Amino acid sequence: MPTHHVSESTVIAAPPARVYAILADYRVGHPGILPQPPFHSYELETGGQGAGTIMRFKMTALGRTENFRGAVTEPEPGRVLVETYFETKTVTTFTVEPHGDGRQHA
């Protein structure tokens, strides 16, 4: 099976700890930033805060809807959050790094 690596980055005018807290909050924060569409039918199975969380959702793209169910790990808590989806073995990694001096800027 071929391997694909897709990367995207952006600078967010917020403290890195706050950004990470939103990403790691699978009850409110993370679902709140998922674009709809294509993501929908999000459900939390277990956990809800970082490592140990198991969630499921659907994603529709190019007229096709896929089901995803995955687990969250934190190889570097506060910096790296990883979602691994059981059926597809797809991995999504979120890495939060300070930009410049790491402080919030207006």
C-alpha positions, -999 to +999 in steps of 0.1 A: +000+000+000+014+034-009+023+059+018+012+095+015+024+124+037+004+156+037+015+186+058-001+219+066+010+246+090-002+279+102+007+306+128-020+311+154-019+343+175-023+324+208-001+309+234+010+273+224-004+258+256-039+272+248-038+259+212-027+225+225-054+225+252-081+230+225-067+202+203-065+178+232-101+186+244-121+160+225-153+169+243-157+205+232-125+221+218-114+196+191-149+189+178-155+227+178-127+233+152-136+205+128-149+219+095-184+210+087-187+198+061-168+175+055-166+162+091-198+152+107-215+127+131-187+131+157-190+109+188-168+105+218-165+068+230-141+070+259-119+096+275-121+131+262-089+147+272-058+137+252-042+103+255-067+074+258-095+091+240-114+071+214-136+089+190-156+083+158-168+105+130-177+106+094-160+125+066-176+132+032-153+141+003-158+138-034-193+124-029-180+096-007-186+092+030-160+073+051-164+062+088-134+068+111-128+054+145-096+062+162-075+065+194-055+094+207-019+092+220+004+120+232+040+110+224+051+145+237+023+158+260+018+195+255+035+194+221+025+164+200-010+148+197-016+118+175-048+103+162-046+068+147-077+054+129-082+017+134-097+007+101-075+026+077-043+029+098-043+066+088-024+088+113-030+125+120-004+142+140-008+177+155+025+194+165+023+227+184+054+248+185+060+283+197+065+309+169+090+337+176+092+343+213+062+320+219+040+347+234+006+358+223+007+388+198-020+411+189 
